[in-house]
Amino acid sequence: MPDTKLAKISCKPKPKPTPIAANRQQALQLPDQSQAVVTWHPSFLLRVPDAETRERAYAEFVEDLRFAQDLCFPSGEAVTK
């Protein structure tokens, strides 16, 4: 008798690769109707060897977090510093 749980897992579509730079500053609709925001992974920011690129990526990361905050709190009710 086949394991139906395994069959369900193996039949799920695989996520498509998402280029970060091309998908920043967008609310991506997920299958469960929630939204996602694409940004740089914090560990990437720590590993960038070039200081100029690291500073730019960090600024983009902060910008993306603010964008996500605005999605969650459109009226500006979130605490910002």
C-alpha positions as CSV (number, residue, x, y, z in Angstrom):
1,M,0.0,0.0,0.0
2,P,1.6,3.4,-1.0
3,D,2.3,6.0,1.6
4,T,-0.3,8.7,0.6
5,K,1.5,11.4,2.7
6,L,4.7,10.8,0.7
7,A,2.7,10.9,-2.5
8,K,1.2,14.3,-1.6
9,I,4.6,15.7,-0.8
10,S,6.2,14.5,-4.0
11,C,3.3,15.8,-6.1
12,K,3.6,19.4,-4.9
13,P,5.0,21.9,-7.4
14,K,8.6,23.0,-6.6
15,P,9.0,26.7,-5.8
16,K,10.5,28.6,-8.6
17,P,13.8,30.5,-8.1
18,T,13.2,34.1,-7.3
19,P,15.8,36.6,-8.3
20,I,16.2,39.0,-5.4
21,A,17.0,42.2,-7.3
22,A,14.2,41.7,-9.8
23,N,11.5,41.1,-7.0
24,R,12.4,43.6,-4.4
25,Q,9.8,46.2,-3.3
26,Q,6.9,44.1,-4.4
27,A,4.3,42.2,-2.4
28,L,4.3,38.7,-3.8
29,Q,1.0,36.8,-3.5
30,L,1.5,33.3,-2.0
31,P,-0.8,30.3,-2.7
32,D,-2.4,30.6,0.8
33,Q,-3.2,34.3,0.0
34,S,-0.6,35.7,2.4
35,Q,2.1,38.0,1.0
36,A,5.8,37.8,0.9
37,V,8.5,40.4,0.5
38,V,11.8,39.4,-1.1
39,T,15.0,40.8,0.4
40,W,18.6,40.0,1.1
41,H,19.3,37.3,3.8
42,P,21.1,38.9,6.8
43,S,23.9,36.4,6.6
44,F,24.6,37.6,3.0
45,L,25.0,41.1,4.3
46,L,27.7,39.9,6.7
47,R,29.6,38.0,4.0
48,V,29.8,40.6,1.2
49,P,33.6,41.3,0.9
50,D,33.3,44.7,-0.9
51,A,32.4,47.5,1.5
52,E,30.5,49.6,-1.1
53,T,28.4,46.6,-2.2
54,R,27.7,45.7,1.4
55,E,26.5,49.2,2.3
56,R,24.2,49.3,-0.7
57,A,22.8,45.8,0.1
58,Y,22.3,46.8,3.7
59,A,20.4,50.0,2.6
60,E,18.2,47.9,0.3
61,F,17.6,45.4,3.2
62,V,16.4,48.3,5.4
63,E,14.3,49.7,2.6
64,D,12.7,46.3,2.1
65,L,11.9,45.9,5.8
66,R,10.2,49.3,5.8
67,F,8.2,48.2,2.7
68,A,7.1,45.1,4.6
69,Q,6.2,47.2,7.6
70,D,4.1,49.4,5.5
71,L,2.2,46.4,4.1
72,C,1.5,45.2,7.6
73,F,0.7,48.7,9.0
74,P,-0.6,50.8,6.1
75,S,-1.8,53.6,8.4
76,G,1.7,54.0,9.9
77,E,0.6,52.6,13.3
78,A,3.9,50.7,13.7
79,V,6.6,52.1,16.0
80,T,9.5,53.4,14.0
81,K,12.8,54.9,15.1
